Amino acid sequence: MLNLSQPAVSHQISQLETYYNKQLFIRANRKIKLSEAGKTLYEHGQQLIALNEKLENLLAEGDSSQSIKIGCSNTIGECLISKVVQDFIKLNPDITSNQIQITIGTSVHITDLLYASDIDLALVEGQAGRYDFISHEFYDDLLVLGVSPQLRADPGNQDLLSLRK
């Protein structure tokens, strides 16, 4: 099936268990079954495979009837998503903006949509809320503290001046 030796499969499983710091299989009496963490990984893996197949088909065929539904939190929707979509379309000329559907809302709303499979991909700030999604950081943001000239000039606000350094 996999065309891999048993030791190679065992090694890959061991690497996954080390990476996630979870036991993925329960081994007893020469039998093996998925642990709860293993079941979670399997379910999310199936979702990722399905999304990957959808993206592959969308990119390969350029089928205008297919679309990818992206949900993003308000800040990402206002500041980043248009550039991300433009760059994606430049890299994939068979895709048009009509094939990409964007939903903007709060992080909680977007993760609820993802959990319900109403969107294919979620881009939110912070944690994924109450759901245990597989997630990856995709953007680092710089936060800047600004102080009005009146506050800087007030000697009573010396602590703010130290933040400037």
C-alpha positions as CSV (number, residue, x, y, z in Angstrom):
1,M,0.0,0.0,0.0
2,L,2.5,2.6,1.1
3,N,5.6,0.9,-0.4
4,L,7.4,1.6,2.9
5,S,9.1,-0.9,5.2
6,Q,7.7,-1.3,8.7
7,P,10.7,0.3,10.3
8,A,10.3,3.3,8.0
9,V,6.6,3.7,9.0
10,S,7.5,3.3,12.7
11,H,10.2,6.0,12.3
12,Q,7.7,8.4,10.7
13,I,5.2,7.7,13.5
14,S,7.8,8.3,16.1
15,Q,8.7,11.6,14.5
16,L,5.1,12.7,14.5
17,E,4.7,11.7,18.2
18,T,7.8,13.6,19.1
19,Y,6.8,16.7,17.1
20,Y,3.3,16.9,18.6
21,N,4.5,15.6,22.0
22,K,1.5,13.1,22.0
23,Q,1.1,9.4,21.8
24,L,-0.8,8.8,18.5
25,F,-1.3,5.0,18.8
26,I,-2.1,2.7,21.7
27,R,-0.1,-0.5,21.4
28,A,-1.3,-3.5,23.4
29,N,-1.1,-7.3,22.9
30,R,0.4,-7.0,19.4
31,K,-2.5,-4.8,18.4
32,I,-2.5,-1.1,17.6
33,K,-5.3,1.5,17.6
34,L,-5.4,5.3,17.4
35,S,-5.3,7.3,20.6
36,E,-7.5,10.3,21.1
37,A,-4.7,12.5,19.8
38,G,-4.2,10.1,16.9
39,K,-7.9,10.3,16.0
40,T,-7.7,14.2,16.1
41,L,-4.6,14.2,13.9
42,Y,-6.3,11.7,11.5
43,E,-9.5,13.8,11.2
44,H,-7.6,17.1,10.6
45,G,-5.3,15.3,8.2
46,Q,-8.3,14.2,6.2
47,Q,-9.6,17.8,6.1
48,L,-6.2,19.0,4.9
49,I,-6.0,16.4,2.2
50,A,-9.5,17.3,1.0
51,L,-8.6,21.0,0.9
52,N,-5.3,20.2,-0.9
53,E,-7.2,18.2,-3.5
54,K,-9.7,21.1,-4.0
55,L,-6.8,23.6,-4.4
56,E,-5.0,21.2,-6.8
57,N,-8.1,20.8,-8.9
58,L,-8.8,24.6,-8.9
59,L,-5.3,25.4,-10.0
60,A,-4.9,22.6,-12.5
61,E,-8.2,23.1,-14.3
62,G,-8.9,26.7,-13.8
63,D,-12.5,25.7,-13.5
64,S,-14.5,28.8,-12.9
65,S,-17.3,26.9,-11.2
66,Q,-14.9,26.0,-8.4
67,S,-14.0,28.5,-5.7
68,I,-12.1,28.6,-2.5
69,K,-13.8,30.2,0.4
70,I,-11.5,32.2,2.7
71,G,-12.6,33.7,6.0
72,C,-10.5,36.4,7.7
73,S,-10.7,38.5,10.8
74,N,-11.5,42.2,10.5
75,T,-7.9,43.5,10.7
76,I,-6.6,40.9,8.1
77,G,-9.6,41.7,5.9
78,E,-9.0,45.4,6.0
79,C,-5.2,45.4,5.8
80,L,-3.8,42.2,4.2
81,I,-6.2,40.1,2.3
82,S,-6.4,42.1,-0.9
83,K,-2.6,42.0,-1.3
84,V,-2.5,38.2,-0.5
85,V,-5.2,37.5,-3.1
86,Q,-3.5,39.7,-5.7
87,D,-0.2,37.9,-5.1
88,F,-1.9,34.5,-5.3
89,I,-3.5,35.4,-8.6
90,K,-0.2,36.6,-10.1
91,L,1.4,33.3,-9.1
92,N,-1.6,31.3,-10.5
93,P,-2.8,33.0,-13.7
94,D,-5.5,30.4,-14.3
95,I,-7.3,31.6,-11.2
96,T,-9.5,34.7,-11.3
97,S,-10.6,36.8,-8.4
98,N,-14.2,35.5,-9.1
99,Q,-13.0,32.1,-7.9
100,I,-12.0,33.4,-4.5
101,Q,-14.7,34.2,-2.0
102,I,-13.8,36.3,1.1
103,T,-15.8,36.5,4.3
104,I,-14.7,39.1,6.9
105,G,-15.8,39.0,10.5
106,T,-14.6,38.5,14.1
107,S,-12.1,35.8,14.8
108,V,-14.8,33.9,16.7
109,H,-17.2,34.1,13.8
110,I,-14.6,33.0,11.3
111,T,-13.5,30.0,13.3
112,D,-17.1,29.1,13.8
113,L,-17.5,29.1,9.9
114,L,-14.4,27.0,9.5
115,Y,-15.6,24.5,12.1
116,A,-18.9,24.3,10.3
117,S,-17.0,23.8,6.9
118,D,-18.7,26.9,5.5
119,I,-15.2,28.2,4.5
120,D,-12.1,26.3,3.4
121,L,-9.4,28.4,5.1
122,A,-9.3,30.9,8.0
123,L,-6.9,33.7,8.6
124,V,-7.3,35.1,12.1
125,E,-5.1,36.8,14.7
126,G,-4.2,35.0,17.8
127,Q,-5.5,31.5,18.8
128,A,-8.2,29.6,16.9
129,G,-10.6,30.1,19.8
130,R,-12.5,27.1,21.2
131,Y,-11.6,24.7,18.4
132,D,-8.6,22.5,18.1
133,F,-7.5,23.4,14.6
134,I,-4.2,22.7,13.0
135,S,-2.7,26.1,12.5
136,H,0.4,27.8,11.4
137,E,1.7,31.4,11.8
138,F,1.8,33.1,8.5
139,Y,2.5,36.7,9.2
140,D,4.5,38.7,11.8
141,D,3.1,42.1,12.7
142,L,4.9,45.1,14.1
143,L,3.0,47.1,16.8
144,V,4.0,50.7,17.3
145,L,3.3,52.8,20.4
146,G,2.5,56.4,19.5
147,V,2.5,59.3,21.9
148,S,1.1,62.7,21.2
149,P,3.5,65.7,21.3
150,Q,1.6,67.1,24.3
151,L,2.3,64.0,26.4
152,R,5.9,64.0,25.4
153,A,6.3,67.6,26.5
154,D,4.7,67.0,29.9
155,P,7.4,66.4,32.5
156,G,4.9,64.3,34.5
157,N,5.0,61.7,31.8
158,Q,8.7,60.7,31.9
159,D,7.9,57.0,31.8
160,L,6.5,57.4,28.3
161,L,9.8,59.0,27.2
162,S,11.6,55.9,28.3
163,L,9.5,53.8,26.0
164,R,10.7,55.8,23.1
165,K,14.2,54.3,23.4
